[in-house]
């Protein structure tokens, strides 16, 4: 027997306002989290494609008339990969932050996540992408759809009225 007072176990779906968090909000949270993780995975996989990136830069170098050395091409490819990783990590952290706020019932977070998802969708339309990139966008779109369902709308309205 413990000397500590007994506290009721907290549930995954309870909130500070005492209202049940609907499964659609939890589902949206996990979809946005999955999108962030898949996006990071996509950036990490870009490291494996460094040779293809160097070859594309080499071809552009030949056609453009620039005379970059192999070392410069390698450095440029490394820089592109590092910048991509940093941007992906920043994007993943933003998704995580806003997903946590959405889970807390913040409407502004839902709007920001919708805008970020729209930007992500536009970026895959206008660039070449991999299956992993498409899966990341699909997960984010699922998160947006779930965050605008009736139970989600009611939850966000209820948490707003309490504040």
Secondary structure, DSSP 8 states (H G I E B T S, - for coil): --SS-------TT--TTS----HHHHHHHHHHHHHHHHHHHHHHHHHHTHHHHHHHHHHHHHHH-----HHHHHHHHHHHHHHHHHHHHHHHHHHHHHHHHHHTT-HHHHHHHHHHHHHHHHHHHSS---HHHHHHHHHHHHHHHHHTSHHHHHHHHHHHHH-
